[in-house]
Amino acid sequence: MVKNKILAQGAEAIISLDSNKIIKNRLKKSYRISIIDERLRKSRTKSEAKIITKLFSVIPVPKILKTDEKQIIEMEFISGKKLSSSLEGLDYKKICKLIGENITKMHNQGIIHGDLTTSNMIYVEGSKDRKKSSSKKSEQSEDFIDFNKVYFIDFGLAFHSQKIEDKAVDLHLLEQALEAKHFTIWQECVKTILDNYKPEKYKEIIQRIKVIESRGRYKDKY
């Protein structure tokens, strides 16, 4: 595997691949006062690492390997298909079911991703095992446990919140991202995700999404 290969460079950080690990290095901002910049980078790095660690036992996310709590996070490399470039060629309904389930668990932990797009999702195909059952009928059937996973990555904008508005905005931004990037299938994708999104206060969240969408339509008129 190539060492020290830059995978992405944004305004906030450089993401690079070193052997089997991902290194996220938050960039210094020359326009900030040095001491403030250091505090911000430390705070954001620490927050992101804590959120990923909290979610590790809840949904598929990369394992944190090391963090210096100032600007660098080292994570395991997830080998799979980035959904931004492969969703249409896969079983997207099955994948969107997994996405909806992931978001449910994440929101029930009071965590908002902040940048839910298919660019921040990796699909990993796993093996399939027979379900264990004491029933002879079940033993003879082709009944399998599916170990395919959708990993969520890049929690640089993530934060803790139990607010209905924040959860609704998370979903609304995903809907917009799907429409922009996957316009031939986005409606089916959104429907499947929402059909499998079953968090606490589900009705209130769905209702708030409609309110947010109506705000956008109102702005478009002017």
C-alpha positions as CSV (number, residue, x, y, z in Angstrom):
1,M,0.0,0.0,0.0
2,V,1.3,3.5,-0.8
3,K,2.6,5.4,2.1
4,N,1.8,9.1,2.9
5,K,-0.6,9.5,0.0
6,I,-2.8,12.5,0.2
7,L,-6.4,11.5,-0.3
8,A,-8.1,14.8,0.3
9,Q,-7.3,18.4,1.2
10,G,-10.0,20.8,2.4
11,A,-10.1,24.1,4.2
12,E,-9.9,22.5,7.6
13,A,-7.7,19.4,7.2
14,I,-5.5,17.2,5.1
15,I,-6.4,13.5,4.9
16,S,-3.6,11.1,4.0
17,L,-3.1,7.4,3.8
18,D,0.0,5.9,5.6
19,S,0.1,2.1,5.2
20,N,-3.2,0.8,6.7
21,K,-4.1,4.0,8.6
22,I,-5.7,7.3,7.8
23,I,-4.1,10.5,9.2
24,K,-6.3,13.6,9.6
25,N,-4.2,16.7,10.2
26,R,-6.0,19.9,11.0
27,L,-4.4,22.9,9.4
28,K,-3.2,26.0,11.1
29,K,-5.0,29.2,10.2
30,S,-2.6,32.1,9.7
31,Y,-5.5,34.6,10.0
32,R,-6.2,33.6,13.5
33,I,-4.3,34.6,16.6
34,S,-1.9,31.7,17.2
35,I,-3.1,30.8,20.7
36,I,-6.7,30.9,19.7
37,D,-6.0,28.8,16.6
38,E,-4.3,26.2,18.7
39,R,-7.2,26.1,21.2
40,L,-9.7,25.7,18.4
41,R,-7.8,22.9,16.7
42,K,-7.3,21.1,19.9
43,S,-10.9,21.4,20.9
44,R,-12.2,20.2,17.5
45,T,-9.8,17.4,17.3
46,K,-10.6,16.2,20.8
47,S,-14.4,16.5,20.1
48,E,-14.2,14.5,16.8
49,A,-12.1,11.8,18.4
50,K,-14.5,11.4,21.3
51,I,-17.6,11.3,19.0
52,I,-16.0,8.6,16.8
53,T,-15.0,6.6,19.9
54,K,-18.5,6.8,21.3
55,L,-20.0,5.7,18.0
56,F,-17.6,2.8,17.5
57,S,-19.8,0.3,19.4
58,V,-23.0,1.7,17.9
59,I,-22.5,2.0,14.1
60,P,-19.7,1.2,11.7
61,V,-17.1,3.9,12.0
62,P,-13.3,3.8,11.7
63,K,-11.4,2.8,14.9
64,I,-9.4,5.6,16.5
65,L,-5.7,4.5,16.7
66,K,-4.1,7.6,18.1
67,T,-4.7,11.3,18.7
68,D,-2.4,14.0,20.0
69,E,-5.4,16.1,21.0
70,K,-4.0,19.1,19.2
71,Q,-4.4,18.6,15.5
72,I,-3.9,14.9,14.4
73,I,-6.1,11.9,14.5
74,E,-5.0,8.5,13.3
75,M,-7.7,6.0,12.3
76,E,-8.0,2.6,10.7
77,F,-8.3,2.6,6.9
78,I,-11.6,1.3,5.7
79,S,-11.3,-0.6,2.5
80,G,-14.5,-0.4,0.5
81,K,-16.5,1.5,-2.0
82,K,-17.2,5.2,-1.5
83,L,-20.9,5.6,-2.1
84,S,-20.5,9.0,-3.9
85,S,-19.0,7.2,-6.9
86,S,-20.6,3.8,-6.7
87,L,-24.1,4.0,-5.3
88,E,-26.0,3.7,-8.6
89,G,-24.1,0.5,-9.5
90,L,-24.9,-1.3,-6.2
91,D,-28.0,-2.5,-4.5
92,Y,-28.8,1.0,-3.4
93,K,-32.1,0.1,-1.7
94,K,-30.4,-2.3,0.6
95,I,-27.6,0.2,1.2
96,C,-30.1,3.0,2.0
97,K,-31.8,0.7,4.5
98,L,-28.5,0.4,6.3
99,I,-28.0,4.2,6.1
100,G,-31.4,4.8,7.7
101,E,-30.6,2.3,10.5
102,N,-27.2,4.0,11.1
103,I,-28.7,7.5,11.3
104,T,-31.3,6.2,13.7
105,K,-28.7,4.8,16.1
106,M,-26.5,7.9,15.7
107,H,-29.3,10.3,16.5
108,N,-30.5,8.2,19.4
109,Q,-27.0,8.8,20.9
110,G,-27.6,12.5,20.5
111,I,-24.9,12.9,17.8
112,I,-25.4,15.0,14.7
113,H,-23.1,14.2,11.8
114,G,-23.2,17.7,10.2
115,D,-22.1,16.5,6.8
116,L,-24.2,13.5,5.8
117,T,-23.3,12.9,2.2
118,T,-22.4,9.8,0.2
119,S,-18.9,11.2,0.1
120,N,-18.7,10.4,3.8
121,M,-20.0,6.9,3.5
122,I,-18.1,3.7,2.6
123,Y,-19.8,0.4,1.7
124,V,-18.0,-2.7,2.8
125,E,-19.3,-6.1,1.6
126,G,-19.0,-8.8,4.2
127,S,-19.6,-12.5,4.3
128,K,-22.9,-14.1,5.0
129,D,-23.5,-16.7,7.7
130,R,-26.5,-18.9,8.3
131,K,-28.7,-17.8,11.2
132,K,-28.5,-20.1,14.2
133,S,-31.9,-21.7,15.1
134,S,-33.2,-24.7,17.0
135,S,-35.9,-25.1,14.4
136,K,-35.1,-27.9,11.9
137,K,-37.1,-26.0,9.3
138,S,-34.9,-22.9,9.7
139,E,-31.7,-25.1,9.5
140,Q,-32.9,-26.3,6.1
141,S,-33.8,-22.9,4.7
142,E,-31.5,-20.4,3.0
143,D,-31.7,-17.9,5.8
144,F,-28.6,-15.8,6.2
145,I,-27.2,-13.0,8.4
146,D,-26.0,-10.2,6.1
147,F,-22.7,-8.6,7.3
148,N,-22.6,-5.8,4.7
149,K,-21.9,-2.5,6.3
150,V,-22.1,1.2,5.5
151,Y,-19.3,3.1,7.4
152,F,-19.8,6.8,8.3
153,I,-16.6,8.8,8.1
154,D,-15.4,12.4,8.6
155,F,-17.0,13.7,11.8
156,G,-15.2,17.1,11.6
157,L,-18.5,18.9,11.7
158,A,-20.3,16.6,14.2
159,F,-21.6,17.7,17.5
160,H,-23.9,16.6,20.4
161,S,-27.5,17.6,20.3
162,Q,-30.9,16.2,21.1
163,K,-32.7,19.0,19.4
164,I,-35.4,18.0,16.9
165,E,-34.2,20.8,14.5
166,D,-30.6,19.6,14.4
167,K,-31.7,16.0,13.6
168,A,-34.1,17.2,10.9
169,V,-31.4,19.5,9.3
170,D,-29.0,16.5,9.3
171,L,-31.6,14.5,7.2
172,H,-32.5,17.5,5.1
173,L,-28.9,18.0,4.1
174,L,-28.6,14.3,3.2
175,E,-31.7,14.6,1.0
176,Q,-30.2,17.6,-0.8
177,A,-26.9,15.8,-1.3
178,L,-28.7,12.8,-2.8
179,E,-30.7,14.9,-5.1
180,A,-27.6,16.7,-6.4
181,K,-25.3,13.7,-6.7
182,H,-27.6,10.8,-7.4
183,F,-30.5,12.6,-9.3
184,T,-31.6,9.4,-11.1
185,I,-32.3,7.5,-7.9
186,W,-32.5,10.1,-5.1
187,Q,-36.2,9.9,-4.5
188,E,-36.1,6.1,-4.0
189,C,-33.1,6.5,-1.8
190,V,-34.7,9.2,0.4
191,K,-37.9,7.1,0.8
192,T,-35.9,4.0,1.8
193,I,-33.8,5.9,4.3
194,L,-36.8,7.5,5.9
195,D,-38.7,4.2,5.9
196,N,-35.8,2.7,8.0
197,Y,-35.2,5.8,10.1
198,K,-36.9,5.0,13.4
199,P,-35.5,7.2,16.2
200,E,-37.0,8.6,19.3
201,K,-39.4,11.4,18.5
202,Y,-39.7,10.2,14.9
203,K,-42.9,12.1,14.1
204,E,-41.6,15.4,15.4
205,I,-38.4,15.0,13.4
206,I,-40.2,14.2,10.1
207,Q,-42.6,17.1,10.6
208,R,-39.7,19.4,11.2
209,I,-38.1,18.3,7.9
210,K,-41.2,19.4,6.1
211,V,-41.0,22.8,7.8
212,I,-37.4,23.1,6.7
213,E,-38.2,22.2,3.2
214,S,-41.0,24.7,3.1
215,R,-38.6,27.4,4.2
216,G,-36.4,26.6,1.2
217,R,-39.4,26.8,-1.2
218,Y,-40.4,30.2,0.3
219,K,-36.9,31.6,-0.2
220,D,-36.8,30.3,-3.8
221,K,-39.8,32.6,-4.6
222,Y,-37.9,35.8,-3.7
